[in-house]
Amino acid sequence: MTKFAPMPEPPYYAVIFANQASADLSGYDVMAEAMVAQASSQPGFLGIDSTRAGDGFGITISYWKDETSIRNWRDNLGHMAAQKLGMERWYDHYTLRIAKVERQYEGPEGRSARQ
């Protein structure tokens, strides 16, 4: 996976999943890889960025064309099974936020931070 997901010009949507991992992460890596593969095949999927700190705090941001694509992914049976395991085993706590991306900037070359 690349460090930065290539994105189209906005607008598009971001699903921001912040979480604190539990002590039992058995099977997590395999499921995470499977979910990225499944999400990548969903209509409207644009990309993903993900990181996890040494203390278990992680953030995964998936990018989607529209809210319908997000709902369809939410309702995907494989994704629902992974969510259930996450709530039961892999996460001590999580938050999920959905945001519309209206602007994006990259750098440091090309643009100032104030544009």
C-alpha positions in Angstrom: 0.0 0.0 0.0 1.3 3.5 -0.8 1.7 6.1 1.9 -0.8 8.5 0.2 -3.8 7.3 -1.7 -4.1 9.0 -5.1 -7.3 11.0 -5.2 -9.5 12.6 -7.9 -10.4 16.2 -7.7 -12.9 16.9 -4.9 -15.6 16.6 -3.9 -15.6 13.1 -2.6 -16.1 11.5 0.9 -13.9 10.3 3.6 -14.8 7.7 6.2 -12.5 8.3 9.2 -12.1 5.3 11.5 -10.1 6.0 14.6 -9.6 3.2 17.0 -7.7 1.9 20.0 -6.7 -1.8 19.5 -7.3 -4.3 22.2 -4.7 -6.7 23.6 -6.0 -9.5 21.4 -5.3 -8.8 17.7 -5.2 -12.5 16.7 -6.5 -12.7 13.1 -6.7 -8.9 12.7 -4.0 -8.5 10.0 -5.5 -11.1 7.8 -9.0 -9.6 8.1 -7.7 -6.1 7.5 -6.0 -7.2 4.3 -9.2 -8.9 3.2 -11.3 -5.8 3.9 -9.0 -3.6 1.9 -9.2 -6.1 -1.0 -13.0 -6.2 -0.7 -13.4 -2.5 -0.4 -11.2 -1.9 -3.4 -13.6 -3.9 -5.5 -16.7 -1.9 -4.4 -18.2 0.6 -6.8 -17.3 4.1 -5.7 -14.2 3.2 -3.7 -11.3 5.7 -4.3 -8.5 4.7 -2.0 -7.4 4.2 1.6 -4.8 5.6 4.0 -4.0 3.8 7.3 -1.6 4.0 10.2 -1.2 2.5 13.7 1.0 3.8 16.5 3.0 1.6 18.8 0.4 2.1 21.6 -2.3 0.5 19.4 -4.0 3.8 18.4 -4.9 3.6 14.7 -6.6 5.7 12.0 -7.9 4.4 8.7 -9.4 6.7 6.2 -11.3 5.3 3.3 -12.3 7.5 0.4 -15.5 7.2 -1.5 -17.2 8.8 -4.5 -20.5 9.4 -2.7 -22.6 8.6 0.3 -24.4 5.8 -1.6 -21.1 4.0 -2.1 -20.4 4.4 1.7 -23.8 2.9 2.6 -23.3 0.0 0.2 -19.9 -0.8 1.8 -21.4 -0.5 5.3 -24.0 -3.1 4.3 -21.6 -5.5 2.6 -21.9 -8.9 4.4 -18.1 -9.5 4.6 -17.6 -6.0 6.1 -20.5 -6.5 8.6 -18.8 -9.7 9.8 -15.5 -7.9 10.2 -17.2 -5.1 12.1 -18.7 -7.6 14.5 -15.3 -9.2 15.2 -13.8 -5.7 15.7 -16.4 -4.8 18.3 -16.2 -8.1 20.1 -12.4 -8.7 20.0 -10.1 -6.2 18.3 -11.1 -2.7 19.5 -11.2 -1.3 23.0 -12.9 1.8 21.6 -13.5 3.4 18.2 -15.0 6.5 16.5 -16.3 6.7 13.0 -16.7 10.0 11.2 -17.9 10.7 7.6 -16.8 13.9 6.0 -17.2 15.5 2.6 -13.9 16.6 1.1 -14.2 19.8 -0.7 -10.6 20.8 -1.1 -7.3 19.1 -1.1 -3.7 20.3 -1.2 -0.4 18.5 -1.6 3.1 19.6 -0.9 5.4 21.0 0.1 6.0 21.8 -3.6 3.4 23.6 -5.7 1.2 25.4 -3.2 1.4 27.5 -0.1 -0.4 26.4 3.0 -2.7 29.5 2.8 -4.3 28.8 -0.6 
